[in-house]
Amino acid sequence: MLRHEFQPGRLVAGAFLAAAGVVFIGDARGAWEAPWFAIVPIVGGGICLAALTGMLTRAIRRGRSTPEESPTEGDGATAR
């Protein structure tokens, strides 16, 4: 399996979507009563936190990059 870059924003979004699913599964099985509009703050808040996490990750990774890590025009790397 090819290794890929870790993206914590997607992890946060997935965790909140899974939490929304758990809330409604619990409601469907009768474990608790969840109002139909409970999905809005769970998913909306999760998407906002995921966006914030993604922006923070990008800012941190930009700050850590060095000129040696980025391809330059003279090293034969071409953008396609």
Residue pairs with C-beta under 8 A, 6 or more apart in sequence:
7 54
7 57
8 53
8 54
8 57
9 50
9 51
9 53
9 54
9 57
10 50
10 54
12 46
12 49
12 50
12 53
13 46
13 47
13 50
15 46
16 42
16 43
16 45
16 46
16 47
16 49
16 50
17 43
17 46
19 42
19 46
20 38
20 39
20 42
20 43
20 46
23 34
23 38
23 39
23 42
24 34
24 39
26 32
26 34
27 33
27 34
71 77
